[in-house]
Amino acid sequence: MKIVVDSYDWIEVFAGTRKGEKAKEVIGKADAVLTPDIVLAEIARKYIREGLTERTVKERLTMISEASQVIAIDASIAFEAARAYFELKEKAKDKGLREPSLFDAIVLGSSRVLNANIITGDEHFKDMPETIWLETKLN
């Protein structure tokens, strides 16, 4: 199984939560672990905003880069992300969720172009065919 790991998962892994443990289990069983490059920027922004040290932020980004293949956004991912954004936006509106971010759309676009599943607990992806939901009991 090929999986795309989004920011939600990596944050849960670093926080050591139950969801993080489930994410680590899925990551450990995957044939290929992929992280869109923009996820690194989103995680760095979050941790800097929260006041983590530069060293800690860089260590976590390095850990992600070593545990997964970091995927660059190319033209095909950019195009699919743009399409995915409008799909996510409509879904969010229907479900009463906040508007999705471009980060979310890039993760979804990446998974579609790379023919991979997304492991996440982000409500924007719930019930989508690509999603491995972290709330689901894993074997």
Residue pairs with C-beta under 8 A, 6 or more apart in sequence:
1 29
1 30
1 31
1 117
2 30
2 31
2 32
2 34
2 114
2 115
2 116
2 117
3 26
3 27
3 30
3 32
3 33
3 34
3 116
3 117
3 118
3 119
3 132
4 34
4 35
4 36
4 71
4 107
4 110
4 111
4 114
4 116
4 117
4 118
4 119
5 23
5 27
5 33
5 34
5 35
5 39
5 64
5 68
5 119
6 36
6 39
6 103
6 104
6 107
6 118
6 119
6 120
6 122
6 125
7 39
7 42
7 43
7 46
7 103
7 107
8 120
8 121
8 122
8 134
9 19
9 20
9 23
9 27
9 119
9 120
9 121
9 134
10 23
10 35
10 39
10 43
10 60
10 64
11 43
11 46
12 19
12 20
12 23
12 121
12 134
13 20
13 23
13 24
13 27
14 20
14 60
19 121
19 134
19 135
22 134
22 138
23 119
23 134
25 138
26 119
26 132
26 138
27 33
27 67
27 68
27 119
32 69
32 116
33 67
33 68
33 69
34 68
34 69
34 70
34 71
34 110
34 114
34 116
35 64
35 65
35 68
35 69
35 70
35 71
36 70
36 71
36 73
36 77
36 106
36 107
36 110
37 70
37 71
37 72
37 73
38 73
38 103
38 106
39 64
39 103
39 107
40 61
40 64
40 65
40 70
42 103
43 57
43 60
43 61
43 64
44 57
44 61
47 56
47 57
47 60
48 57
64 70
71 77
71 110
71 114
73 81
73 106
73 110
76 113
77 106
77 109
77 110
77 113
78 109
79 109
80 108
80 109
80 110
80 112
80 113
81 102
81 105
81 106
81 108
81 109
81 110
82 105
82 109
83 109
84 105
84 108
84 109
84 112
85 100
85 102
85 104
85 105
87 108
88 100
88 104
88 105
88 108
88 124
89 99
89 100
91 97
91 124
92 98
92 99
92 100
92 124
95 123
97 123
97 124
100 124
104 122
104 124
104 125
107 118
107 120
107 125
108 118
108 125
108 128
108 130
110 116
111 117
111 118
111 130
112 130
116 130
117 130
117 131
117 132
118 125
118 128
118 130
118 131
118 132
119 131
119 132
119 134
120 131
120 132
120 133
120 134
121 133
121 134
121 135
125 131
125 133
126 133
